[in-house]
Each structure stands twice: as structure tokens, then as C-alpha cells.
């Protein structure tokens, strides 16, 4: 190989590396499903409320209810038919179980993959702080490993989440800055 060829190869590799770095820094990291189908929200009351404001997705009434924990979603999914027509599933869980390590997140993800074989799975972080003396004082820090478990299983965690609210009404409002950001992010995925 002559010197000109070596220089060309090095320049080409360098340019490729720069493109990859630029995409990582400035490009959208959110996956989009090339399969076009229904988009659904599953989980708790946050899913129901946010699902009511989405353009191209809705909370599935058989898979989303106020007060639901992961175990409730798993139970409902076990009776749900396989639905290859679903492209994206948005998951809203964690709040009612206060991000406990005992939530069977692995079973939930496995069942979602089984029931929605063509779907990409996304989750948004729930809320904490508003449940008073019954609240988990470590909820903010417990969220991190909770959603990491989901991410380790291939679920994409949305950039926007709910976070701390001092009241139930604030946590469930679809007009909060946090809820609007989640709605906007989901709508951008479902274009």
C-alpha cells in the first residue's frame, strides 16, 4: 500500500469518527420504529392522563388504570391478546410502588415483548413527593436504578420525566412543564 492510499484511509477513518461523534452529540438518540402501527400507553394514572393528551397514541383502557402497580399491568397483560399491529408502547410505572426493587420489571418487559412483537418499548419516569407520610423518602434516588433495570432490558427511557411534586393534583396535571415535555417527546416519536 502506498503512502497516498494510507493517508486516504486515515482521513476517511477520521471523518467517519467525526460523523459518529457529531451524531452522538447533536443527533436524536431516540429510536423510531420503521413499522407503522398503533401506539399505546400502559401503566398507571400518569399514563392515563398523559395518554389522553397525545396526538397519535392513547392509553389502552385494558392496560392502564389509576393506582396500578407493575403487578397489575402484568396481570392485565397476561389476559391481553398478542397484538402485532402495535408499533410503540409507552410505559408509565413505578410511582405507585414507589420504585421498589421488588417490582417485577423483568417480567413486565418480557410480557410486553411477547404481546407486542413489533413494538419498540419506551418508558417515562413517574412522580414522587406527593404521597405524604406514606411516601418513600428515597424515591428520587430509587428512580435511578429502577429505570436503569428497564433500560438494561432494552426499554428506551425518555429524556423527560415527571419527578418531584408536592401535591397529588400537581403530579397528575397534564399542564405541568414536565407533563407537557413528555407529551411533546412522545408526539415527536409518533410522527
C-alpha positions, 0 to 999 in steps of 0.5 A: 500500500502506498503512502497516498492510499494510507493517508486516504484511509486515515482521513476517511477513518477520521471523518467517519469518527467525526460523523459518529461523534457529531451524531452522538452529540447533536443527533436524536438518540431516540429510536423510531420504529420503521413499522407503522402501527398503533401506539399505546400507553400502559401503566398507571394514572400518569399514563392515563392522563398523559395518554389522553393528551397525545396526538397519535397514541392513547392509553389502552383502557385494558392496560392502564388504570389509576393506582396500578402497580407493575403487578397489575399491568402484568396481570392485565397483560397476561389476559391481553391478546398478542397484538402485532399491529402495535408499533410503540408502547409507552410505559408509565410505572413505578410511582405507585410502588414507589420504585421498589426493587421488588417490582417485577420489571423483568417480567413486565418487559418480557410480557410486553415483548411477547404481546407486542412483537413489533413494538419498540418499548419506551418508558417515562419516569413517574412522580414522587413527593406527593404521597405524604407520610406514606411516601418513600423518602428515597424515591428520587434516588430509587428512580435511578436504578429502577429505570436503569433495570428497564433500560438494561432490558432494552426499554428506551427511557425518555429524556423527560420525566415527571419527578418531584411534586408536592401535591397529588393534583400537581403530579397528575396535571397534564399542564405541568412543564414536565407533563407537557415535555413528555407529551411533546417527546412522545408526539415527536416519536409518533410522527 
